[in-house]
């Protein structure tokens, strides 16, 4: 006969982790703003053909360089004016969102797979694997990223797919550094030893025990890399080795507008503003996610 | 007015979830040179009380007290600046629990010792230095001159705690508060530090407040005892009176929950439930939900303070009621599990050598973690593996589990070499239980997933069957089935340890290897877990290896004891023999160092 009864606990359990995160998300201003910006941008990108008032590539030489509607000489036909070829600037910006979002998501995802795979392997197996991955990381960090990207695009030939792949392949270092450190910490915890004694293979340990615990960090870096990749595309396009005309891309629009920048400043300001908002949104979202998923008691 | 006089101290803390009433109406009196032990489980508010006295509470905490007097000074009226200069460290000083983190790693020992006293203007630099040298010698640090220039990482845990003590004594404080000063240290070091503190107290005529969860530590070191529960002092009085006639049901329950070294192993009386956190001021007795003597009135009114200053309690029970309770003496553990002759696990000449090198081209450095260990473990027995940190017991347990391979020697599990066994088969024979219940469960999985995982890995049954088994296991470790879909962060430490046991038992292994299964838990929860393990072992005919440094736990549950020292087994024998007539000098020192109750402490 034992004297231990079922511990009588208070009827209501502490709240589940997911509930706590949801509550925090609702109260986090930065997260809400960032999420709203990115979400509306994604919606705009998806429904671009329905939203855009005109065909972004339709040229009209009679209405070139029209200013936005709120300035002198603007017309309601072209809300944000037109560019040097008479194309509707609003429509081009809306279609430009497609390229930015596509490249941001695509490149950040490619980087995620490379970085997380290397990081988890280095952290979990340690030893020579870790040494090799660390060497790769040092080599990558020593390379001038933009220059390398330009060279690669130049050699392979520019297209949306190539730009996505090259930006992705060059942006995995943050994933690696963070997941490697986190994996090293997690693998020394007792639940990993418990899984090993229950007969888990390394693959099962990594998938079932380690990866789920990395998800918050991965999401945060993903949003961060999203912003960086969008900027990288803009830089490449601005320099002429990214997206090729006549496709609408914010970086390319800045490049095309730069000759007329001093007397038609909106040609540069408007796409610049779009880039700024997108990257700010991605960073706010990432910071918010970091706060929301951080363990109890921080902040 | 007493030297240190606290009356009706209350502390509440603003948390996001509401106000936590952490400490309520605490009254303490301490005379010059007296020592007071504050005892309680985690969450009882004992550390907060000390921090309130030191003004070290977080900003979210509010402190109220009718009286907070120290040597005639009304403490609340002293400004923070004056308090920091004249009282903190100079007249009231404190030692913390964790010596590994309480020294700053980038400053030398000497600088840390002298800095505060020089800055507050109590000493000149050379005065401070000579005082520090004297103190280091006094607290038992060899070669104090050399040590002054060293950094914390060059010192062992025990030495760091000695440095902390020296630092606290720099300005000859009149009150020393020690918050669990020995919990993080090895047993033999614990005893030395406690002796040192007692000697220093007598020498310097200091008053001391010793905060601990271990009644046995208190029993031989203090004049007065205050037992705290749920933010209140439930019993207080002279140490001898409290320990020989414990009169609050909680104190009695605590004493019955602690494994003891003297006499035969008694059945531990676990206290059901957990310590409450009060989010509203209590209107009833805080201990009533867990009290075996609770009456209806206990849940309706606050209990009164009964008794004299020499021994008071906060309880409705009369002296007659308590006299009756004394009669119920817990039974000696009658039935041990049946030990069979057949050997479940046999280790022969196991040696594990780790090779480390500081850099790629530096010479290899060898560490013999386990050195030529041979061990047979019989079916149904409980073998305790005892030793201090660094003795190789955890490495040995990893080898026995098959998670690490010995450098030389072999381990046979049910007649087969464990290193060559299929993981699934090995998992069905031997399972671990770990020390820290907070890191042994994956925080991202529900209990159902965690418990059923070993079965999922085997892939023999459908997921519905696995879930059914998980439910049965939860029932077996006496957790309610409604917890099945909750996450580990929603459970208390004791509940998590039960989940870990459930996971270990779901494959019906023959053997459990438990690495300090209760050392991270409170005593009342420790009793629950030890009793549960004992019951399960008897019912399921399990073989257990328990790794621990707590000799009282060993005495409580072990059939045989193996004592490890620097990788070798220095003594191996039945628990009776090892405790009765230890042959090895190291075993003797371990036994002598283990905190024990004085003989007159009642066997309640």
Contacts between the chains, C-beta under 8 A, distances in Angstrom:
chain1	res1	chain2	res2	distance
A	2	B	531	5.5
A	2	B	532	7.5
A	2	B	535	5.0
A	3	B	267	7.3
A	3	B	268	7.8
A	3	B	269	5.5
A	3	B	270	5.6
A	3	B	531	6.7
A	4	B	270	4.7
A	4	B	272	6.8
A	4	B	478	6.3
A	4	B	528	4.9
A	4	B	531	5.0
A	4	B	532	5.9
A	4	B	535	7.9
A	5	B	272	4.8
A	5	B	478	7.2
A	6	B	272	7.9
A	6	B	478	4.8
A	6	B	479	7.0
A	6	B	480	6.1
A	7	B	272	5.9
A	7	B	273	5.2
A	7	B	274	6.3
A	7	B	478	7.5
A	7	B	479	7.8
A	7	B	492	8.0
A	7	B	494	7.0
A	7	B	495	6.8
A	7	B	528	7.4
A	8	B	272	6.5
A	8	B	273	5.3
A	8	B	289	6.9
A	9	B	273	7.5
A	9	B	274	7.2
A	9	B	480	7.9
A	9	B	495	7.9
A	10	B	276	8.0
A	13	B	483	7.7
A	13	B	486	5.9
A	13	B	490	5.0
A	14	B	489	7.4
A	14	B	490	4.6
A	15	B	490	7.6
A	16	B	486	6.7
A	16	B	487	5.9
A	16	B	490	6.5
A	17	B	443	7.5
A	17	B	487	5.4
A	17	B	489	5.8
A	189	B	439	4.3
A	189	B	440	7.6
A	190	B	434	3.9
A	190	B	435	7.5
A	190	B	436	6.1
A	190	B	439	4.7
A	190	B	440	3.8
A	191	B	439	6.6
A	191	B	440	5.4
A	191	B	441	5.6
A	191	B	442	4.6
A	191	B	450	8.0
A	193	B	398	7.9
A	193	B	403	6.3
A	193	B	432	6.7
A	193	B	434	7.0
A	194	B	432	6.3
A	194	B	434	6.9
A	194	B	440	5.9
A	194	B	500	7.3
A	194	B	503	6.7
A	194	B	504	7.8
A	195	B	442	7.9
A	195	B	453	7.0
A	196	B	403	5.6
A	196	B	423	7.9
A	197	B	401	5.3
A	197	B	402	7.4
A	197	B	403	6.2
A	197	B	426	7.7
A	197	B	427	6.3
A	197	B	430	7.4
A	197	B	431	6.1
A	197	B	432	5.1
A	198	B	427	4.9
A	198	B	431	7.4
A	198	B	453	6.1
A	198	B	454	3.9
A	198	B	457	5.7
A	198	B	503	7.5
A	198	B	507	7.3
A	199	B	422	7.8
A	199	B	423	3.6
A	199	B	424	4.4
A	199	B	426	6.8
A	199	B	427	3.9
A	199	B	454	6.9
A	199	B	457	5.1
A	199	B	458	7.0
A	200	B	423	7.4
A	200	B	457	5.8
A	201	B	423	7.2
A	204	B	457	6.7
A	208	B	442	8.0
A	208	B	453	7.4
A	209	B	442	5.4
A	212	B	442	7.2
A	212	B	444	4.0
A	212	B	445	7.2
A	213	B	442	7.1
A	213	B	443	6.9
A	213	B	444	5.5
A	215	B	444	7.7
A	296	B	489	7.6
